[in-house]
């Protein structure tokens, strides 16, 4: 029997005076939820995405819901020149960047024996290599200031086995390993790097694009008998981005029931 989702928590100014960059923040998923929660908590935002119309709509919706309209920039995180342009725009509109949320990822379903090199490489590039590109672009300024936080979006598939997801699971496991290694390098500069690993967060795009029976199977495995709300995952990102997690780095926090 499924348990109802709790009420969304009230804002507590956890990010008051902070600045944040969030990738893949358009649409109705975890990225937008993170942008919404961060704005509610007082952060000034620059959000990016690859979809022009959806990015504009996200900015307008954030302004209407939170009273804070974020800066926006189109960015394909698989293109290093665009990642560098995002970093430059962030410095221009935000000044010092306190928080970076690497949310961009790409998931498809492909059997290993039928998967092409291009299908494999595209998922790895968008989901894993983009985290490296964003880190390489944004960490130097954080190192120079001796402060900053990076939050990466991994997945429980970095731990769990699931058919047709070898490329995505490998990429997310890579995000976890990258997070741990980056955290050790960044620690001597006073910068923290952590990750979240959600299981399933239900939103409009996912419910439209994925097979309903398959989503029902995944949901049934969850301890509460329901998928997470995107803002519930965003809450954990918020915790990792805030001073409440000041002694945490190199951690991958599961946002799930941890059922194998």
Secondary structure, DSSP 8 states (H G I E B T S, - for coil): -------------TTTT-EEEESS--TTSHHHHHHHHHHHTT-EEEEEES-HHHHHHHHHHHHHHHS---EEEE--TT-HHHHHHHHHHHHHHHSS--EEEE---------GGG--HHHHHHHHIIIIIHHHHHHHHHHHHHHHHT-EEEEEE--GGGTS--TT-HHHHHHHHHHHHHHHHHHHHHHTTTEEEEEEEES-EE-HHHHHHS-HHHHHHHHHTSTTSS-EEHHHHHHHHHHHHSGGGTT--S-EEEES----
